[in-house]
Amino acid sequence: MRRLTALAATAVLLAACGQSEDASAPEAAPRAPAATPETGVVLSARPEQREFRDWRAACDNGAACFAFAPSTAPDAGWLRLSLAPQADTAPEVMIGLWAPGAEGLSPTAPLVLTIDGERFTTGRIEDADQPMGRVAASDAVQVVRALAAGKSAAISAGSQTVPLSLAGASAAMLWIDERQGRLETPGALVRVGDRPASTRPPELPQVTPAPAVDQAGFGDEGQTLPAAIEALPAVKACHEETAWNEYVQKAVLSARLAPDRELWAVPCFAGAYNLGLAVYVTGPGGRDPVPAALPTAEGETTDTVVNAEYDPATRSLSGFNKGRGLGDCGIAQRWVWNGRGFALAEQSEMRECAGVPPDLWPSLWRSR
């Protein structure tokens, strides 16, 4: 298991590019009505991540929760547990084999999860870059409780066998039970009881994109920055930081947000697999530039996006901050221009570099 360190280094670089001081917090979930015996207690909308020895757990702003177990050998395999917040839902368990040679296994070779000698055959997930499987829904609860109480676990396929760590499994699941109000209920992961579940998830924030606008003259590679942006001290500092590579300096991102609003993003730092851009919202022709206020799941804001892309069809600005070149760890975010500013639509994060594909990273923020 490799701990993600590139993000911490990136945070220092982001500060050098100038964070916006006049920025608002992310669009919060709508305030839920007071709980009643009929509706139940509304679960917390606060995103949070926790470490429990080798296991990592996370819950997002909609109270969906996740837990990850790494292999005991670095970069060899993983187990993912996910659980929706509704009291009557069952957990989903997925496993992945990432050991050397695993990509050469037959696409139909079953992946087997073994816990204290008991074998559970999983259904293979097609079109995956590495062998992945999903535990049958009928076995999921039994598997989860066996993991919590188990002494050993492993993933195998063909001749490949990779041990999983169970250190912290029970504590991670107990934390999820607490976050989702499952303690002592029939739907608990570990602390099962007869107490009726009386909870409901928080309402997700509504994010509505502004109408699409014509992008003629924007988005071309090698665009020249408007003079008002070039004159900014922070942009001059970015140019100095990237002076070693003229191609990096030309990687300007631009878009028309509205007839009187534009987006300009300036390359500010670059590494082997990450390009950081300082983002500005301006008037026509780049006039009156203001650092973008991009909310994060942590309740902070940033004006810098790593590996940024803009999709004019969905009005989405996205970033993918890789923890390493393989892209199996880092932070993925997407913001939507709503006509007033950028609202956070999605954020997921994987802090351990363990071969987990980005679409399976734990969610920290969702919207509707």
C-alpha positions in Angstrom: 0.0 0.0 0.0 1.4 3.4 -1.0 0.2 6.4 0.9 -0.6 9.4 -1.3 1.9 12.2 -0.7 1.6 14.1 -4.0 -1.5 15.9 -2.9 0.1 17.4 0.1 2.9 18.7 -2.1 0.3 20.1 -4.5 -1.4 22.0 -1.7 1.8 23.9 -1.2 2.0 24.7 -4.9 -1.6 25.8 -5.0 -0.9 28.4 -2.3 1.9 29.7 -4.4 -0.5 30.3 -7.2 -2.8 32.4 -5.0 -5.9 31.1 -3.4 -9.0 33.3 -3.5 -9.6 35.0 -0.2 -13.1 36.4 -1.1 -14.9 33.1 -1.9 -18.0 31.4 -0.6 -18.4 27.9 0.8 -19.8 25.1 -1.3 -23.5 25.0 -2.0 -24.8 23.4 1.1 -27.5 20.8 1.1 -31.0 22.3 1.7 -31.9 22.5 5.3 -33.9 19.5 6.2 -37.2 19.8 8.1 -37.3 18.8 11.7 -37.4 15.0 12.3 -40.7 13.4 13.3 -41.6 9.9 14.3 -42.8 9.4 10.7 -39.7 10.8 8.9 -37.0 9.8 11.3 -33.7 11.5 12.2 -32.0 13.2 9.3 -28.5 11.8 8.8 -25.4 14.1 8.8 -24.6 15.9 5.5 -21.0 16.5 6.6 -18.4 14.7 4.4 -15.8 12.9 6.5 -12.9 10.5 6.0 -11.4 8.3 8.7 -8.5 5.9 9.0 -8.8 2.7 11.1 -5.4 1.0 11.0 -5.1 -0.4 7.4 -8.8 0.4 6.5 -10.1 3.7 5.3 -13.7 4.8 5.6 -15.6 7.8 4.1 -19.1 9.2 4.1 -20.3 11.9 1.7 -22.8 14.8 2.0 -25.7 12.4 1.1 -24.6 10.0 3.9 -23.5 7.3 1.4 -20.5 5.5 3.0 -17.5 3.5 1.8 -14.7 1.4 3.2 -11.5 0.2 1.6 -9.1 -2.6 2.5 -5.7 -2.8 0.9 -3.7 -5.9 0.2 -0.9 -6.7 2.6 1.6 -6.5 -0.3 1.8 -3.1 -2.0 -0.2 -2.5 -5.1 -1.5 -6.1 -5.3 -5.3 -5.9 -4.7 -8.1 -4.2 -2.8 -11.6 -4.6 -1.4 -14.3 -2.0 -1.5 -17.4 -1.9 0.6 -20.2 0.7 -0.2 -23.5 1.3 1.5 -26.3 3.6 0.6 -27.8 5.5 3.5 -31.3 4.1 3.4 -32.0 1.8 6.3 -33.3 -1.1 4.1 -30.3 -1.2 1.7 -27.7 -4.0 1.7 -23.9 -3.4 1.3 -22.1 -3.9 -2.0 -18.7 -5.6 -1.9 -16.2 -5.5 -4.8 -12.7 -6.8 -5.0 -9.8 -6.1 -7.4 -6.7 -8.0 -8.2 -3.7 -5.8 -9.2 -0.8 -8.2 -8.8 1.9 -8.5 -11.5 0.5 -10.8 -14.2 -3.1 -10.3 -13.2 -3.9 -8.6 -16.4 -3.0 -11.8 -18.3 -5.7 -13.8 -16.5 -8.6 -15.1 -18.6 -11.5 -12.6 -18.7 -13.8 -15.3 -17.5 -11.6 -16.5 -14.7 -13.7 -16.0 -11.5 -12.3 -13.9 -8.6 -12.6 -15.6 -5.3 -12.7 -13.9 -1.9 -11.7 -16.2 0.9 -12.3 -15.2 4.6 -11.0 -17.6 7.3 -11.1 -20.5 4.8 -14.7 -19.8 3.5 -14.7 -19.1 -0.3 -17.0 -16.6 -2.0 -17.0 -16.6 -5.8 -17.6 -13.2 -7.3 -19.1 -12.1 -10.6 -16.4 -10.7 -13.0 -16.9 -7.1 -14.1 -16.4 -6.8 -17.8 -14.3 -4.2 -19.6 -12.2 -3.5 -16.5 -8.5 -2.8 -17.0 -7.6 -5.1 -14.2 -9.6 -8.2 -12.9 -12.5 -7.0 -10.7 -15.4 -8.9 -9.2 -18.6 -8.2 -7.2 -19.8 -10.4 -4.4 -23.3 -11.7 -5.0 -26.0 -9.6 -3.3 -27.2 -12.7 -1.5 -23.8 -13.1 0.1 -22.9 -9.5 0.8 -24.2 -9.3 4.4 -22.5 -12.6 5.3 -19.2 -11.4 3.7 -19.3 -8.1 5.5 -19.8 -9.6 8.9 -17.2 -12.3 8.2 -14.7 -9.5 7.3 -15.5 -7.7 10.6 -14.9 -10.8 12.7 -12.3 -12.5 10.5 -8.6 -13.2 11.1 -7.5 -13.6 7.5 -8.7 -12.8 4.0 -7.4 -13.2 0.4 -8.3 -12.6 -3.2 -7.4 -15.2 -5.7 -7.9 -15.9 -9.4 -6.1 -18.7 -11.3 -2.7 -19.1 -9.8 -2.7 -15.6 -8.3 -3.4 -15.2 -4.5 -3.2 -11.8 -2.7 -3.8 -11.5 1.1 -6.0 -8.6 2.3 -5.5 -6.8 5.5 -8.4 -7.0 8.1 -6.7 -4.7 10.5 -9.3 -2.0 11.2 -12.2 -3.7 9.4 -14.5 -3.9 12.4 -13.8 -0.3 13.5 -14.4 1.1 10.0 -17.7 -0.7 9.7 -18.7 0.3 13.2 -18.0 4.0 12.3 -20.2 3.6 9.2 -23.0 2.1 11.4 -22.8 5.1 13.6 -22.7 7.6 10.8 -25.8 6.0 9.1 -27.7 5.5 12.4 -27.6 1.7 12.0 -26.3 0.8 15.5 -28.3 -2.0 17.1 -30.6 -2.2 14.1 -31.2 -5.3 11.8 -29.3 -3.4 9.0 -26.1 -2.8 11.0 -22.9 -4.0 9.5 -21.4 -5.2 12.8 -23.5 -4.2 15.9 -26.8 -5.8 14.9 -29.9 -5.5 17.1 -33.7 -5.2 17.0 -33.9 -1.4 17.4 -36.1 -0.1 14.5 -34.2 2.1 12.1 -35.6 5.6 12.1 -33.3 7.7 9.8 -33.4 9.3 6.4 -30.6 10.7 4.2 -30.1 14.4 3.8 -31.3 16.0 0.6 -28.6 16.6 -1.9 -28.0 20.1 -3.2 -29.5 21.1 -6.5 -27.0 22.2 -9.1 -28.5 23.7 -12.3 -26.3 24.6 -15.2 -26.7 28.0 -16.9 -27.9 28.0 -20.5 -25.2 27.1 -23.0 -23.5 29.9 -24.9 -21.5 30.2 -28.1 -17.9 29.2 -27.7 -16.5 30.7 -30.9 -13.0 32.0 -30.4 -12.5 30.1 -27.1 -10.9 26.8 -26.2 -8.2 26.9 -28.9 -4.8 25.7 -27.9 -2.0 28.3 -27.5 -4.3 31.2 -26.9 -2.8 34.5 -25.9 -3.8 35.7 -22.4 -5.7 39.0 -22.3 -3.5 41.9 -21.1 -5.5 42.4 -17.9 -4.7 38.9 -16.8 -1.1 39.1 -17.9 -0.7 42.2 -15.7 -1.7 40.3 -12.5 1.3 39.7 -10.1 0.0 36.2 -9.4 0.1 35.4 -13.1 3.6 36.8 -13.5 4.6 34.5 -10.7 3.0 31.6 -12.5 5.0 32.5 -15.7 8.2 32.4 -13.7 7.3 29.1 -12.2 6.7 27.5 -15.7 9.5 29.4 -17.6 11.3 26.1 -18.0 8.8 24.8 -20.5 7.2 26.9 -23.2 4.6 24.2 -24.0 3.4 24.3 -20.4 3.1 28.0 -20.6 0.9 27.7 -23.8 -1.6 25.3 -22.1 -4.1 28.1 -21.5 -7.7 27.1 -20.9 -10.5 29.5 -21.9 -14.3 29.4 -22.2 -17.2 31.8 -22.6 -19.5 31.5 -19.5 -22.0 34.1 -20.5 -22.2 37.0 -22.9 -20.5 39.2 -20.3 -18.4 36.5 -18.5 -15.3 34.5 -19.5 -13.2 31.8 -17.9 -9.4 32.0 -18.3 -7.0 29.5 -16.7 -3.3 30.1 -16.5 -0.7 27.3 -16.2 1.0 27.8 -12.8 2.9 24.6 -12.1 3.6 21.3 -13.8 5.0 17.9 -12.8 5.3 14.6 -14.5 1.6 14.0 -14.6 -0.1 17.1 -13.1 -0.7 20.5 -14.6 -2.0 23.2 -12.2 -3.9 26.1 -13.6 -4.9 29.3 -11.8 -8.5 30.0 -12.8 -10.0 33.5 -13.3 -13.5 34.7 -14.1 -13.5 37.9 -16.1 -15.5 40.4 -18.1 -15.5 40.5 -21.9 -12.0 40.4 -23.4 -10.5 39.2 -20.1 -11.2 42.5 -18.3 -11.6 42.8 -14.6 -10.2 39.3 -13.7 -11.2 37.8 -10.4 -9.8 34.6 -9.0 -12.5 31.9 -9.3 -14.1 30.7 -6.1 -14.4 27.0 -6.5 -16.0 25.3 -3.5 -14.6 22.0 -2.1 -16.3 19.2 -0.1 -14.2 20.3 2.9 -16.0 23.7 3.0 -13.1 25.6 1.6 -12.5 27.2 -1.8 -9.7 27.2 -4.3 -8.9 29.1 -7.5 -6.6 26.4 -8.8 -7.5 23.3 -10.7 -5.2 20.4 -11.6 -5.5 18.8 -15.0 -8.5 21.1 -15.8 -11.0 20.5 -18.5 -14.1 22.5 -19.4 -17.2 21.0 -21.1 -19.4 23.8 -22.6 -22.2 21.3 -23.2 -22.7 20.6 -19.5 -21.1 23.9 -18.3 -18.7 21.8 -16.2 -15.2 22.5 -15.1 -13.4 19.4 -13.9 -10.1 18.6 -12.3 -8.2 15.3 -11.7 -5.3 15.7 -9.3 -3.3 12.5 -9.7 -1.4 11.1 -6.7 0.8 9.2 -9.2 0.9 8.7 -12.9 -1.2 5.6 -13.0 -4.2 7.7 -11.8 -5.3 5.2 -9.2 -5.2 7.8 -6.4 -5.8 11.5 -6.0 -8.8 13.9 -6.1 -11.5 14.2 -8.8 -13.8 17.2 -8.8 -16.4 18.8 -11.0 -18.0 22.2 -10.8 -20.9 23.6 -12.8 -21.4 27.2 -13.9 -24.9 28.1 -12.7 -24.9 31.7 -14.0 -23.7 33.2 -10.7 -20.6 31.2 -10.1 -19.3 27.7 -10.0 -21.1 25.2 -7.7 -19.5 21.9 -6.6 -21.3 19.0 -8.3 -19.0 16.1 -7.5 -15.9 15.3 -5.5 -14.3 11.9 -4.8 -10.9 11.1 -3.3 -8.6 8.1 -2.9 -5.8 8.7 -0.6 -4.2 5.3 -0.9 -2.5 4.3 -4.2 -3.7 0.7 -4.4 -5.0 0.2 -7.9 -8.6 1.4 -7.4 -10.0 2.9 -10.6 -11.3 6.5 -10.3 -15.0 5.6 -10.8 -14.8 3.5 -7.6 -13.2 6.1 -5.4 -15.2 7.1 -2.3 -17.6 10.0 -2.9 -17.3 13.0 -0.7 -19.8 15.3 -2.5 -22.8 14.6 -4.7 -25.5 16.8 -6.2 -28.7 16.4 -8.1 
